[in-house]
């Protein structure tokens, strides 16, 4: 689980039928330019799933 996960109460409020859904294309920055994740090879897709997301608000100067 990472910080990009949607809490379950939010998911239940947005229940849609399959015919109402639309495919969402995810793009990410790789090697200085943006590319859709669907164009990644098997290894790069696996690497993308394992990424850790940075949340500035959680950082503190102690």
C-alpha positions in Angstrom: 0.0 0.0 0.0 1.3 3.5 -0.8 0.0 7.1 -0.3 -1.7 6.9 -3.7 -4.2 4.3 -2.5 -7.8 5.4 -2.2 -9.5 4.7 1.1 -12.3 2.1 0.9 -15.2 4.4 2.0 -14.4 6.5 -1.1 -14.4 3.5 -3.4 -17.9 2.3 -2.2 -19.4 5.8 -3.0 -18.1 5.6 -6.6 -19.4 2.2 -7.6 -19.9 2.1 -11.4 -21.2 -0.5 -13.8 -18.6 -1.9 -16.2 -20.3 -0.2 -19.2 -20.0 3.2 -17.3 -16.2 2.9 -16.8 -13.5 4.5 -19.0 -9.9 3.4 -19.3 -7.5 5.8 -17.6 -4.2 6.1 -19.3 -1.3 6.7 -16.8 1.7 8.6 -18.0 5.0 9.0 -16.1 8.3 10.7 -16.6 11.1 8.4 -17.6 14.6 9.4 -18.6 13.6 13.1 -19.1 10.4 12.7 -21.1 6.8 11.5 -20.5 5.6 8.1 -21.7 2.4 6.1 -21.1 2.9 3.2 -18.7 1.1 0.9 -21.2 4.1 1.2 -23.6 6.6 0.0 -21.0 8.1 -3.5 -21.3 7.5 -6.1 -18.6 10.5 -5.1 -16.5 9.8 -1.4 -16.5 6.1 -2.0 -15.6 7.3 -4.0 -12.6 9.7 -1.2 -11.6 6.9 1.3 -11.9 4.7 -0.7 -9.5 7.4 -0.8 -6.9 8.0 3.0 -6.8 7.8 4.8 -3.5 5.9 8.1 -3.5 7.4 11.2 -1.9 5.2 13.2 0.4 6.7 16.5 1.4 4.4 17.0 4.3 5.7 14.0 6.1 9.3 15.2 6.1 10.4 17.2 9.1 13.6 18.9 10.1 14.3 17.6 13.6 
